[in-house]
Amino acid sequence: MKDWFDSLETRERLFVGVGAVVVAIAVLYGFLWSPLDRNHDQMLANVDLWQKSVARIRPLKGLAQSGAQPSGPVVNASTQAPIIIVDQTLHSRGLEQYRRRSQPTSSNGIRVEFENVAFDDLVLWLGDLSDQYAMHVQAGSVSMPAQASPGRINASLTLERTR
């Protein structure tokens, strides 16, 4: 190979040398730098996401340590029947399609059954009921649907208003 390179004219040697440097830079960039840079960008996005999550959770840490309840607007729910509260909040969360049955248990209670509902959405709805209407779960059962999708459950909950 050295003999071949030496047999080239000066202009050809310069062209082959510059071409070899360009190819070497392209290979280094394509196989080393680009994958590292892509992972770096992804890591920066993950760090930003974690920082935002920590900033949202930080106020809750103080509440948990003091044993205080989160302060939020609690609606005077004594004027509304639990069935109305459940209907409105299920509709606002988009969960009414998963409700199979609602049955009042007392003047302050209701039993609600869900089928194939997303667990996370159900927990958020229960948080809304607790924060805004002082309704809490008194009894419940949770099971996996027959054709289980990840994160989906069947639930039967008995809710009671505490205030």
N, C-alpha and C positions, 0 to 999 in steps of 0.2 A: 504494500500500500504506500510505503514511503517512496519507493522507486517511482510509482505512478504519480504521486504528488510532485516529486522533484522533476518529472518529465514535463509538467505543465508550464505554460508561459506565466510570466509574472501576473499579468492581468487575470488569468484563469485561477491562479493560486489565491489571489485576493478574493475573487468571487466565491470560490469553494470555502475559504476560511470564514468569510462573512456569513455564508449560508449555514455553515456548521454552528456558528455562534447563535444565529437566529433559531435554528432547530433546537439547540440545547436550551435556550431560554423558553421557548414554547413548551417543551417537554416538562421542564421544571415548573412552569406556571400551571400547566394543565394537570399534572399528576401530584404536585405537592402543595403549591400555594392555594389554588382554587378550593380544594376540599377543606383545607384548614380555615380559609376565610369564610366559607359557607357555614361551617360549624361555629365559628366565632360569632357570626351574625345571629344564629339561632340561640346561642348561649346568651347574648345580650338581650334578646327578646324575652327569654325565660327569666332572666334577672329582673327585667323591668316588670314583668307580670308578677313575680314574687314580691317585689317591693310594693306594688299597688295592693296586693292581697294583705300584706302585713300592715299597711297603713289603714286599711279598712277594719282589720281585726283588732288593732291596738286599743281602741276605746272599749271594746268588749272585755279585754283582759282586766281592766280596772273594775268593771261591773262584776265579773265573776269572783274576783278576790274579795270585794266588799260584800257580796251576797245581795246586792241591789238588783232590782228588776229594771230592764231597759225602760227609759221614759219615752212614751209615745202617746199619741192621742188615743184615748180609750173612749169609744162612742158610748153614750148612755144607751146600752142595749136593752134596758128593761122595757122599753116601749116596743121593741121588735120581737116577734116570735123567732125562736131558733130556726124554724124552717125557712123563714124569709132571709135570715142572716146567711144560712148555708147556701141557699139559692143564689143570692147576690155575690157572695165571695167565690163560689165555684165558677160562676159565669165570668167574674173579673179575672180569674186565674186560668180560664179555658179548660176547666176540669169537668164541666157538667156532662160531657159525653162519656165519662168513665163511671159516673154514678149509676148504680143499678137500682137503688132503693133508698128512700129517706122515710123515717118513721119517728114521729114524736114519741118520747118516752115519758115526759112530764112537761110542766109548763116552762121549765128551764133546760130541758134536755131533748136530745135527738139522737137517733141511731142512723148512721149513714154507711152504706155498703158500696164499695168500689170494685171494679173489675178491670184488670190489666192497666192500672194507672202507674205512671212514673213515680217511683218512690221519692225522688228529690222534689218534684212538684207537689206531692202530697204533704211533705214536711213543710215546705214554704207556705202552703195553704193553712196548715195547722198553726204556723207562726202568726199568720195574719189574724186568725180567729182569736188567738191568745192575746196578741198586742192590741187589737182594735175593739174586740167585743168581750173580752174576759171569758172566753169559752175554752175549756180544756178537756183533754181526753180523760175520761173516767175509766173506760175499759176498751179493749180492742184486741183484734186478732189479725195476723198478717200471714198470708200464704203465697206460695209461688203459683202462678197460672199454669195450666196444663201445657200450653205451648209458650213457655217462658222466653221472653226477650230479655236481654240484659237490662237490669234496673227496673223491671216491671213487676208489680205485685197485685194481689187481690187483698182487700182490707175491709174489715168491718169495725167501725169505731162508734163508741157511745160518747157523745160530747155533752158537757154540762156547763151552764153559765154559773160563775162563782160570785159575781157582784150583782 
